[in-house]
Each structure stands twice: as structure tokens, then as C-alpha cells.
């Protein structure tokens, strides 16, 4: 893990605040929609985070993977459950997702060490 999750969380929060302060109405609406979709609904919020992790891996967005991995751990998913979700991403996304899955495993290891 190249950057601590504490530093990652702090910088993400800072940049989100900056966007919400200076962004357009459209930007703020999109950010609101993004937050709202991950709340409990027909699917529990924790399930949505795991879905977000899979989609992020398939789309090869390391920042998104990191965020949803952090949220998935916070939501109580076990390493085995997260690994299976990443297997789904690997099958759907193909071999091009291997570097992203590799980094996700490293980040998960770092998250577990931080939370011990």
C-alpha cells in the first residue's frame, strides 16, 4: 500500500469539500446522487459497497477501488467475501484487471493491519 488509508481518507475528504464549495449545481447534484445511491434501500448499503467494489475493479479505477474497499471493510465484509467479489470482477473484466485486483489485495492487507 503506497499511501496510508488515513492520508487517503483525509485528502479525499479535503478534495470533496473543495468540489462541493466550488462546483457547479450539476456537480453538486451528481455528488448528492452518488451518496444517496449507497444508502440502504431494497439492497442493504453494505451490499451496495461490495457491488461498487466490483464495478470499480472492472472499470479499473484504483481510487474507486480503494474507496469501496475501505467502505466494504467498514461494512463488515470478510476478506474471503471481498476476495470472491474481486474474483467476479476478474472474470468480468478479464486479465486487464489483474494489476487492480493485485493492488486491492495489498490495500485490504493494509486496511486489516490498520484496523487491528
C-alpha positions as CSV (number, residue, x, y, z in Angstrom):
1,X,0.0,0.0,0.0
2,X,1.7,3.2,-1.2
3,X,-0.3,5.7,0.9
4,X,-1.8,5.2,4.3
5,X,-5.6,5.0,4.4
6,X,-5.6,7.8,7.0
7,X,-3.9,10.1,4.5
8,X,-6.1,8.8,1.6
9,X,-9.3,9.5,3.6
10,X,-8.1,13.0,4.7
11,X,-7.1,14.0,1.1
12,X,-10.4,12.6,-0.3
13,X,-12.4,14.5,2.2
14,X,-10.5,17.7,1.5
15,X,-10.9,17.4,-2.2
16,X,-14.6,16.5,-1.9
17,X,-15.2,19.6,0.3
18,X,-13.4,21.7,-2.3
19,X,-15.5,20.4,-5.1
20,X,-18.7,20.9,-3.1
21,X,-17.7,24.5,-2.3
22,X,-16.6,25.5,-5.8
23,X,-18.5,23.1,-8.1
24,X,-21.5,23.9,-10.2
25,X,-25.1,23.0,-9.4
26,X,-24.7,20.0,-11.7
27,X,-21.6,18.7,-9.9
28,X,-23.3,19.1,-6.5
29,X,-26.4,17.2,-7.8
30,X,-24.2,14.4,-9.1
31,X,-22.3,14.1,-5.8
32,X,-25.6,14.0,-3.9
33,X,-26.9,11.3,-6.2
34,X,-23.7,9.3,-5.7
35,X,-24.0,9.5,-1.9
36,X,-27.7,8.7,-2.0
37,X,-27.4,5.5,-4.1
38,X,-25.2,3.9,-1.5
39,X,-27.8,4.2,1.3
40,X,-30.0,1.3,2.5
41,X,-32.8,0.6,0.1
42,X,-34.1,-2.6,-1.5
43,X,-30.4,-3.6,-1.2
44,X,-28.6,-3.0,2.1
45,X,-25.9,-0.3,2.0
46,X,-23.2,-2.9,2.7
47,X,-24.2,-4.9,-0.4
48,X,-24.1,-1.8,-2.5
49,X,-20.5,-1.2,-1.4
50,X,-19.4,-4.6,-2.5
51,X,-21.2,-4.0,-5.8
52,X,-19.3,-0.7,-6.1
53,X,-16.0,-2.5,-5.5
54,X,-16.7,-5.0,-8.3
55,X,-17.8,-2.3,-10.7
56,X,-14.7,-0.2,-9.8
57,X,-12.4,-3.1,-10.4
58,X,-14.0,-3.9,-13.8
59,X,-13.7,-0.2,-14.7
60,X,-10.1,-0.2,-13.5
61,X,-10.4,2.9,-11.2
62,X,-7.9,2.5,-8.4
63,X,-9.2,5.4,-6.4
64,X,-12.7,4.0,-6.6
65,X,-11.5,0.5,-5.7
66,X,-9.7,2.0,-2.7
67,X,-12.8,3.8,-1.6
68,X,-15.2,0.9,-1.9
69,X,-12.7,-1.5,-0.4
70,X,-12.5,0.8,2.6
71,X,-16.3,1.0,2.8
72,X,-16.6,-2.7,2.4
73,X,-14.3,-3.4,5.3
74,X,-16.1,-0.8,7.3
75,X,-19.4,-2.5,6.4
76,X,-18.1,-5.8,7.9
77,X,-17.3,-7.9,4.8
78,X,-14.7,-10.6,5.5
79,X,-11.5,-11.0,3.5
80,X,-13.0,-14.2,1.9
81,X,-16.2,-12.3,0.8
82,X,-14.1,-9.5,-0.6
83,X,-11.8,-11.9,-2.4
84,X,-14.8,-13.6,-4.0
85,X,-16.2,-10.3,-5.1
86,X,-12.8,-9.5,-6.7
87,X,-13.0,-12.8,-8.4
88,X,-16.2,-11.8,-10.1
89,X,-14.5,-8.5,-11.2
90,X,-11.6,-10.5,-12.6
91,X,-13.9,-12.8,-14.6
92,X,-16.0,-10.0,-15.9
93,X,-13.1,-7.6,-16.5
94,X,-10.5,-10.1,-17.8
95,X,-6.8,-10.2,-17.4
96,X,-6.5,-6.4,-17.7
97,X,-8.0,-6.1,-14.2
98,X,-5.1,-8.2,-12.7
99,X,-3.0,-5.2,-11.6
100,X,-6.0,-3.6,-10.0
101,X,-7.0,-6.8,-8.2
102,X,-3.4,-7.2,-7.1
103,X,-3.4,-3.6,-5.6
104,X,-6.8,-4.3,-3.9
105,X,-5.3,-7.3,-2.1
106,X,-2.4,-5.2,-0.9
107,X,-4.8,-2.4,0.2
108,X,-7.0,-4.9,2.0
109,X,-4.0,-6.3,3.8
110,X,-3.1,-2.7,4.8
111,X,-6.6,-1.9,6.0
112,X,-6.7,-5.0,8.2
113,X,-3.3,-4.1,9.7
114,X,-4.6,-0.5,10.4
115,X,-7.8,-1.8,12.0
116,X,-6.0,-4.3,14.3
